[in-house]
Amino acid sequence: MSDSDEKLDESEKAIGYDEFKKRATAGKSRPKTALAPNSRVKHVIGVVSGKGGVGKTFVSSYLAVKLRRLGFRVAILDADVTGASIPTAFGMNDVKMFSDGVNIYPAISLSGIQIVSSSLLLEHPGDPVIWRGPMSSSLIMQFWSQVVFDADVMIVDCPPGTSDIQLTLMEQLPLDGLVLAVTPQGLVSVIARKAAAMANMMDIPVIGAAMNMAYVTCPDCHHRIYPFGEVDLDTLKQAQIPVISEVPFDPAISGATDRGAIEDLEADYLDEVTRGIIDYLRLEVPHRD
């Protein structure tokens, strides 16, 4: 190895894990970014995953649907800027955020969920967002600080991973807690533990987890089949996660999200995590006529 290679290695180490821990420690005491004038958000819950493809968008969107059905005012901030898919789940790819010349307002779903997403700014929903991390972070914070919300609970659909953009979100948004989206495979569980460890570094509690693709229900005998083996809930409990929901392979889930009809899905999936959020935040379910 050449001297320059050795210097490069040392430099990489200097801005690696130790630097991350340093930034995480500093971020705990850093002032949070203020909301827009006239904006009101009582509580913020982030949905995170260590990697993509584990059903995070379903968890974010269906938690919002569940909370809305209970009568709460709910918003979703789609922070997965380059892979935004929340509008697709709600059938809102042709809907745009709007402004009255003074304030910027979120798009509103059929059931009244307030949604902001990079997809709602594009001329064509299929256009790619080819941005570097700092630009994505800047847009997310503009959503938070410039859009007028009126929400009891905001769900933040965070981008997958544990890199700089996730650190920015945890530093600058007043997150009350996190929900972890995982699948049963061993490798994914290892990555999920990293995401939980990052939350622990930032002193943000993981208040629940959704184990997606946990099992398949036989259509004939209704017996549960575990394609990845029996679900290892002990691993998640060891990470001090108090509430866990198991979500099966269910064509109704993909059908509803692909059709943009997540608000029409009727299933008891995520009931445990929904109740966990309500209990943790000490929310009173609104009285409905």
Buried (B, 14 or more C-beta within 10 A) or exposed (E): EEEEEEEEEEEEEEEEEEEBEEBBEEBEEEEEBEBBEEBEBBBBBBBBBBBEEBBBBBBBBBBBBBBBBBEBBBBBBBBBBBBBBBBBBBBBBEBEBEEEEEBBBBBBBEBEBBBBBBBBBBEEBEEEBEBEBEEBBEBBBBBBBBBBBBBBBBBBBBBBBBEBBBBBBBBBBBBBBBBBBBBBBEEBBEBBBEBBBBBBBBEBBBBBBBBBBBBBEEEEEEEBEEEBEEBBBEBBEEBEBBBBBBBBBBEEBEEBBEEBBBBBBEBEBBEBBBBBBBEBBEBEEEEEE
